[in-house]
């Protein structure tokens, strides 16, 4: 993971433009063309947003089987980028920790598409 060097402050209005939502991982498999080990994920955000794809470098701590059915927090309004052969439409959020990337997850089951504030 790349360490963020710029600690520039942003205003509340800028922060409010970042859309973070809960979703459930419904498919997980290897992103074979990514430079670093990564999974291709399909995440269900409910009827308003639908199912989106993402590529995530989370292979150190999670297996494909562990990820299926897991609720996660994602940024859903970023411009899509291609990672390997995957069009990454959302960015799954996690901490860059000693043990690897630890995913941010709701502490209780929530509705897919619920907004994070």
C-alpha positions in Angstrom: 0.0 0.0 0.0 1.1 3.5 -0.8 1.5 5.7 2.3 -0.3 9.1 2.0 2.2 11.9 2.5 -0.2 14.8 2.1 -2.2 15.7 5.3 -3.9 18.7 3.8 -7.2 19.5 5.5 -10.4 19.4 3.5 -13.7 21.2 4.3 -16.9 19.5 5.4 -18.5 20.2 2.0 -15.6 18.3 0.3 -16.0 15.4 2.7 -19.7 15.2 2.1 -19.1 14.7 -1.6 -17.4 11.4 -0.8 -20.1 8.7 -0.9 -19.4 5.7 1.3 -21.9 2.8 1.4 -22.3 -0.7 2.8 -22.4 -3.6 0.4 -22.2 -7.4 0.5 -19.5 -9.3 -1.5 -21.3 -11.8 -3.7 -18.4 -13.1 -5.8 -14.6 -13.2 -5.2 -11.9 -14.6 -7.5 -8.3 -13.8 -8.5 -7.6 -10.8 -10.5 -5.0 -12.7 -12.6 -3.7 -9.6 -14.5 -3.1 -7.4 -11.6 0.5 -6.4 -10.9 0.2 -7.4 -7.2 -1.9 -10.3 -5.8 -5.6 -9.1 -5.8 -9.1 -10.3 -5.9 -11.8 -9.3 -8.3 -14.9 -8.7 -6.2 -18.6 -8.2 -7.1 -20.4 -6.2 -4.4 -24.1 -5.8 -4.1 -25.2 -2.3 -3.0 -28.9 -2.9 -3.2 -31.5 -1.8 -5.8 -30.5 1.9 -6.0 -26.8 1.3 -6.9 -26.8 -2.3 -8.0 -23.8 -4.7 -8.2 -20.4 -3.1 -8.8 -17.0 -4.6 -9.4 -13.8 -3.9 -7.5 -10.2 -5.1 -7.4 -8.6 -5.3 -4.0 -5.2 -6.3 -2.7 -6.5 -8.2 0.3 -5.1 -11.6 -0.4 -2.8 -11.6 2.7 -5.7 -11.8 5.3 -8.7 -13.1 3.4 -9.6 -16.1 1.3 -12.2 -16.0 -1.5 -14.5 -18.2 0.7 -14.2 -15.8 3.7 -15.2 -12.8 1.5 -18.4 -14.2 0.1 -21.3 -12.8 2.1 -19.1 -10.3 4.0 -20.5 -6.8 4.3 -17.9 -4.1 3.6 -17.7 -0.3 3.3 -16.8 1.1 -0.1 -16.4 4.5 -1.7 -19.0 4.4 -4.5 -18.6 7.7 -6.3 -15.0 7.6 -7.6 -14.1 7.5 -11.3 -13.7 3.8 -12.3 -10.2 2.6 -13.1 -8.8 -0.5 -14.7 -6.6 -2.8 -12.5 -5.3 -5.6 -14.6 -8.4 -6.8 -16.6 -10.9 -5.5 -14.0 -12.9 -2.3 -14.2 -12.8 -1.2 -10.6 -16.0 0.8 -10.1 -15.8 1.2 -6.3 -13.0 1.3 -3.8 -13.3 -1.1 -0.9 -12.0 0.6 2.4 -9.6 -0.9 4.8 -6.7 0.0 7.1 -3.1 -0.4 6.0 -2.1 -2.4 9.0 1.0 -4.4 10.1 -0.8 -7.7 9.3 -2.0 -6.4 5.9 -5.1 -4.7 4.7 -8.0 -5.1 7.2 -11.4 -4.4 5.7 -13.8 -1.9 7.3 -17.0 -3.6 8.1 -20.3 -2.7 9.9 -20.4 -4.1 13.4 -24.0 -5.2 12.7 -25.8 -6.3 9.6 -27.1 -3.3 7.6 -29.1 -2.9 4.4 -27.0 -3.0 1.2 -26.6 0.6 0.0 -26.8 2.2 3.4 -24.8 5.4 3.5 -21.8 5.9 5.9 -21.6 9.3 7.6 
